[in-house]
Amino acid sequence: MVLGTYKEALSARSTDKRIQKVAQDGGIASALLIYAIEEGIIEGAVVAGDPGDDWKPVPQIATTADEVLAAAGTKYSMSPNVFGIKEAARQAGLEKIGTVVTPCQMQGIRKAQAYPFATRFIADKIKLLIGIFCMENFPMASLDTFVEAKMNSSLSDIDKMDIGKGKFWIHENGEEQGIGLKETHGYEQAACNICQDYVCEYADVSTGSVGSPDGWSTVLTRTDDGSSIFSAAVSAGLIETKPMDEVKPGLPLLEKLAKGKKNNAKKEIERRTKLGLPTVTYY
């Protein structure tokens, strides 16, 4: 299956006005983390914290709703949240941990859970894994370069970044501007071009904007735990949902992008293999 195994596909958004104000799209990751913390499902979450003016994300441990909200919104450079899980378990002493990660990071976490020889007393403390849809990610130097060279701006002046409708967007002083994603190609991390997972197939719950209307997120519940937590948050009135077949553009667009990433990655892997280059991602 091009979208991986999942139990249910829905379009959803948080009903919390605080989350709607600061989160990306429907705010599902923030809503689920806050619900899980307040219900005692997890004691805290490793999140990509407020990067400051330079937009360099830093993993932080959030144990309250306010701390989750402070970290809301997508950062388009890699935050080493996997390393933050170790800190949450060993330095902070958390016994039940959640996190939000990209597909490549998710694969590393699942491998650690399957073979916990080097992650003893850590892997079994992970109770909620939220994955975000991800086509590519940018090194900080590349992000800074194309924002300045192609958009005539500076990271220090930007209030928010977003990817949608085929463009990379920046929000600055209440105004927004975007450039076609084709113009950002070549700036992404090299490993992104051989990654075949767009929809974070190994998450408990995967979420992203593609397929849903503005202000909403597409959600794929994948595991029993993920489905249970998501359903409980919906029942509690913290998340509202719509069937995917009632929204536009719906799952066909998500499937198209996921298939495209797989196919492009396979071609790049073949090319690199012929050249004797590495074809395995490490994060």
C-alpha positions in Angstrom: 0.0 0.0 0.0 1.4 3.4 -1.0 0.3 5.0 2.3 1.4 2.1 4.4 -0.9 0.2 6.8 -3.5 2.3 8.5 -6.8 1.8 10.4 -8.6 5.0 9.5 -8.1 8.1 7.3 -9.8 11.3 8.4 -9.6 15.0 8.0 -9.3 16.6 11.4 -8.6 19.8 13.4 -8.2 20.8 17.0 -11.2 22.5 18.5 -8.9 24.4 20.9 -8.6 28.1 19.8 -5.1 28.3 21.5 -3.9 25.5 19.3 -5.6 26.8 16.1 -3.8 30.2 16.6 -0.3 28.8 16.8 -0.2 25.4 15.2 0.4 24.2 11.7 -2.8 23.3 9.7 -5.2 21.5 12.0 -2.9 21.3 15.0 -3.3 17.6 15.4 0.1 16.8 16.8 -0.2 19.5 19.5 -3.8 18.4 20.3 -2.8 14.8 20.8 0.3 15.5 22.9 -1.6 17.9 25.2 -4.4 15.3 25.6 -1.9 12.5 26.3 -0.1 14.6 28.9 -3.3 15.8 30.6 -4.7 12.2 30.7 -1.5 10.7 32.0 -0.9 8.6 28.9 2.5 10.2 28.7 4.5 12.2 31.3 6.0 14.5 28.6 6.9 14.8 25.0 10.1 15.6 23.0 9.2 18.4 20.6 11.1 20.7 18.2 11.3 23.7 20.5 11.1 27.4 19.7 14.1 27.9 17.4 14.5 31.6 18.0 15.4 34.1 15.4 17.8 31.8 13.5 15.0 29.1 13.1 17.4 26.3 14.2 15.1 23.8 15.9 16.2 22.4 19.3 14.7 19.3 20.9 12.9 20.2 24.2 11.0 18.2 26.7 7.4 19.5 27.1 5.4 18.4 30.2 2.6 20.9 30.1 0.1 22.2 27.6 1.8 25.6 27.5 5.2 24.0 26.7 3.6 22.0 23.9 2.0 25.2 22.5 5.3 27.1 22.7 6.8 24.5 20.3 3.9 24.4 17.9 4.4 24.8 14.2 6.6 23.2 11.6 10.3 23.9 11.4 11.9 23.0 8.0 15.2 21.9 9.3 15.9 18.7 11.2 15.4 18.7 15.0 17.3 15.8 16.7 14.3 14.6 18.6 15.5 11.0 18.7 18.4 12.2 20.9 15.9 14.1 23.0 14.2 10.9 23.9 17.3 9.7 25.6 17.5 12.9 27.6 13.8 12.6 28.5 14.3 9.1 29.9 17.7 9.4 31.6 18.1 13.1 32.5 14.5 14.0 33.1 13.5 10.6 34.4 10.3 10.3 32.4 8.7 6.8 32.3 6.2 7.5 29.6 7.3 9.6 26.6 5.7 10.9 23.4 7.3 12.7 20.5 6.7 14.1 17.0 9.2 13.0 14.3 9.8 12.8 10.6 9.7 9.4 8.7 13.5 8.8 8.8 13.6 9.4 12.5 10.5 7.2 13.0 12.4 4.3 11.3 15.3 4.7 13.7 13.0 4.7 16.7 11.1 1.6 15.6 14.5 -0.2 15.0 15.5 0.8 18.5 12.3 -0.7 19.9 12.8 -3.9 17.9 16.4 -4.3 18.8 16.9 -2.3 22.1 20.4 -3.5 22.8 22.0 0.0 22.7 18.9 1.7 24.0 18.1 -0.3 27.1 15.6 1.3 29.5 14.7 3.9 26.8 12.9 2.3 23.9 10.2 0.7 26.2 9.4 4.1 27.7 8.1 5.5 24.3 4.3 5.5 24.5 3.1 7.8 21.7 4.8 8.3 18.3 3.3 11.0 16.1 4.7 11.2 12.5 4.5 14.1 10.2 4.2 13.9 6.4 7.6 14.9 4.9 8.8 15.2 1.4 12.1 16.8 2.2 14.0 18.7 4.9 16.7 21.4 4.6 20.1 22.0 6.3 20.1 25.3 8.1 22.7 26.7 5.7 20.5 25.8 2.7 17.4 27.2 4.2 19.1 30.5 5.0 20.6 30.6 1.5 17.4 30.2 -0.5 15.3 32.4 1.8 17.8 35.2 1.3 18.7 34.6 -2.4 15.3 33.6 -3.8 12.9 35.4 -1.4 14.9 38.5 -0.5 14.3 37.9 3.2 16.1 36.8 6.2 15.3 34.0 8.7 15.5 36.4 11.5 12.6 38.4 10.0 10.3 35.5 9.4 7.3 34.7 11.7 6.2 31.4 10.1 7.1 29.0 7.3 4.8 26.6 5.5 4.7 24.3 2.5 1.4 24.0 0.5 -0.2 24.3 -2.9 3.1 23.5 -4.5 5.0 26.4 -2.9 7.3 27.1 0.0 5.8 30.0 2.0 7.2 32.5 4.4 5.1 34.8 6.6 6.7 38.2 7.5 5.0 41.1 9.3 1.6 39.9 8.4 2.4 39.3 4.7 3.2 36.1 2.9 5.2 35.2 -0.2 5.9 31.9 -1.8 8.2 30.3 -4.3 7.6 27.1 -6.3 8.9 24.0 -4.7 10.9 23.3 -7.8 13.1 26.3 -6.9 14.0 24.7 -3.6 15.2 21.4 -5.2 18.9 21.0 -4.7 18.8 22.7 -1.3 17.4 19.7 0.5 19.4 17.2 2.5 20.9 14.6 0.2 19.4 11.7 2.1 15.9 13.0 1.5 16.3 12.0 -2.2 16.6 8.3 -1.3 13.9 8.2 1.4 10.8 6.3 0.2 8.5 7.3 3.1 6.3 10.4 2.7 3.5 9.6 5.2 5.5 8.3 8.2 4.3 4.7 7.7 5.6 3.4 11.1 4.0 6.0 13.4 1.1 5.4 15.8 -0.6 8.4 14.2 0.5 10.1 11.0 -0.6 13.6 10.1 0.0 16.4 7.6 -1.9 19.0 5.5 -2.0 17.2 2.2 -5.5 16.0 1.2 -7.4 18.3 3.6 -8.7 21.8 3.3 -6.8 24.8 4.7 -6.9 24.8 8.5 -7.4 21.0 8.6 -5.0 18.0 8.7 -5.2 14.6 7.2 -4.8 11.9 9.9 -3.9 8.2 9.4 -4.3 6.1 12.6 -2.0 3.2 12.3 -1.6 1.3 15.6 -4.0 0.2 18.3 -2.5 2.7 20.7 -2.6 5.5 18.1 -6.2 4.7 17.2 -7.2 4.5 20.8 -5.6 7.8 21.8 -6.9 9.7 18.7 -10.5 8.3 19.2 -10.4 9.3 22.9 -9.4 12.8 22.0 -12.2 13.1 19.5 -14.7 11.7 22.1 -13.5 14.3 24.6 -14.3 17.1 22.1 -10.7 18.1 21.6 -10.6 17.2 17.9 -13.3 17.4 15.3 -13.2 15.2 12.2 -14.7 14.7 8.7 -14.6 11.6 6.5 -11.9 11.9 3.8 -14.3 11.2 1.0 -16.2 14.4 2.0 -13.2 16.8 1.6 -11.0 18.0 -1.3 -8.5 17.2 -2.6 -8.8 14.0 -0.5 -6.7 10.9 -0.4 -5.9 10.7 -4.1 -3.5 13.6 -3.9 -1.8 12.1 -0.8 -1.5 8.8 -2.6 -0.1 10.5 -5.7 2.6 12.3 -3.7 3.5 9.3 -1.6 3.8 7.1 -4.8 5.9 9.8 -6.4 8.3 10.0 -3.5 8.8 6.2 -3.6 9.4 6.1 -7.3 11.8 9.0 -7.3 13.7 7.6 -4.4 14.1 4.2 -6.2 15.4 5.9 -9.3 17.9 7.8 -7.2 19.0 4.7 -5.3 19.6 3.0 -8.6 21.7 5.9 -9.9 23.8 6.1 -6.7 24.3 2.3 -6.7 25.8 2.5 -10.2 28.1 5.2 -9.0 29.1 3.3 -5.9 27.6 5.9 -3.6 25.9 5.2 -0.2 22.1 4.4 -0.5 21.2 4.2 3.2 19.9 7.1 5.3 21.2 7.6 8.8 19.8 10.0 11.4 
